[in-house]
């Protein structure tokens, strides 16, 4: 459905709701509901006598529903006024036409407030692996050891009951630096390792990874494990900030709960892709359940079944809970347990992430320890670092389809970075034209 048609439907639904309750007894109370649009100074105020409406057994006020939907509508109609990346060599002409929602750099006021902030998080993690998965990993480790050592004798793996399958007290830090054109995630944490004699053990070295999203909506994703390691480059196109890093790290809700990105951007989606399934006095609940046609369009949805996100109305619609359901019963949930005001907006300050799969279970507790204005982000990949450039594959990378014939093996250089920025500018312009022609 095209965005304009969607908002017409939403507006009609809201007006129908008004007619349905017109015979109800009018209350004395008046309330002003205001929602910020994409411009900081532009707000929408809706004020009239309200009538309570029963929805799912809970009274709600229909003016808030109408105000929320209209504010989302206006948000998509305000052209972006953000500055161009200093790395871009050619200025992009300013458009006076409405910005297509999927290409908009900000879906809400919280995204705009977070776009120039750096978030520092500390984490505590626990992990439990299934015995079947543990034995599979240990058998693979034993095979690798025999190959490397040239050993002919069989390595003996202890009985499964003697192996440790649980680790608690793992620690780490996340730093998420954001500017309007570059977002960088730096992770440093303890991850469980595997020992042939002990099973699941604490690693000797910390896991370190950097993920860089380039472009206003994260069109290109770059990831690497330390400054001297192999660098991976992938092209996500519009909405890349809602996609996980596809090579080394794959948690979907990281930028949403820890970096201020709108949950309606997840999986490369736009607000019109989500369906409002519940409203009560505490929260809005949206669901994304793509059909077959949508799955063909969005290649990264290979294992995805559906997602449900709950926005907290008491904290200016900040994300409260995200549930992600995948094939084979895999499940991931993010829950914001506390909030604080940052740059005039409510942001999660304590977050719990839990995931469950055939491999086992993971729980991570994140605590926000600092927020500061971001300094200009310097991409610190050393000149000459080896690069696997997968941009020719586009979003097929997120589906795990790595056609080696289309991989470009090169080295990191200033010219490669300039080429990436040129592609972002070129593809962003083409995408805008395609949306306007729909």
MOTA-V112047 format. One line per field, one symbol per residue. ss: DSSP state (H for helix, E for strand, L for the rest). phi: phi as a letter, one per 20 degrees, with the letter a starting at -180 (. if undefined). burial: + if it has 16 or more other C-alpha atoms within 10 Angstrom, else -. Layout:
# MOTA-V112047
ss->???
phi->???
burial->???
This chain:
# MOTA-V112047
ss->LLHHHHHHHHHHHHHHHHHHLLLLLLLLLEEEEEEELLLLLLEEEEEEELLEEEELLEEEEHHHHHHHHHHHHHHHHLLLLLLLLLLLLLLLLLLLLLLLHHHLLLLLHHHHHHLLEEEEEEEEEEEEELHHHHHHHHHHHHHHHHHHHLLLLLLLLLLHHHLELEEEEEEEEEEEEELLLEEEEEEEELLEEEELLLEEEELLLLEEEEEEEELLLLLEEEEELLLLLLEEEEELLLLHHHLLLLLLLLLLLHHHHHHLLLHHHHHHLLHHHLEEEEELLLEEEEEELLLHHHHHHLHHHLLEEEEEEEEEHHHLLEEEEEEEEEHHHLEEEEEEEEEEEELLEEEEEEEEEEEEELLEEEEEEEEEEEEEELLLLLLLLLLLLEEEELHHHHHHHHHLLLLHHHLEEEELLHHHHHHHHHHHHHHHHHHHHHHHHL
phi->.fgfffffffffffffffffdfefffeefcbddccfefefeecdddcafecfcecmndfcdfffffffffffffgfeeffdfffffefedfeffdeegegffeffcebfffffefcddddcdccccbcdfffffffffffffffffffemfdefeeegggfeefdcccmfcacccddccgdcccdddbbecfdccfddnfcfffdfecbccdddofdmfcdcbadnfdefddccdemfnffedffedcbcefegffedcnffffegmmecgfeddfdbcbfdbdcdcdcfeffffffdffegdfdacccddeffclmffdbcdcdcfmnfbbcdceebcbeclncfcgcccddccbbffqccccddcfdaccffegedfeffgnffcdedffemffgfenedfgfdedebcfbffffffffffgffffffffffffef
burial->--+---+--++--+--++--+-----------+-+++++---++-+---++++------+++++++++++++++++++++---++--+----------+++++++++++++++++++++++++++++++-+--++-+++--+--------------+-----+++++--+++++++++++++++++++++++-+++--++++-----++++++++++++++++++-----++++++++++++++++-----+++++++++++++++++++++++----++--++++++++-------++++--++++++++++-+-++++++++++---+++++++--+--++-+++++++++++++--+++++++++--+--+-----------++++++-+-++++--------+---+++------++++++--+--++------
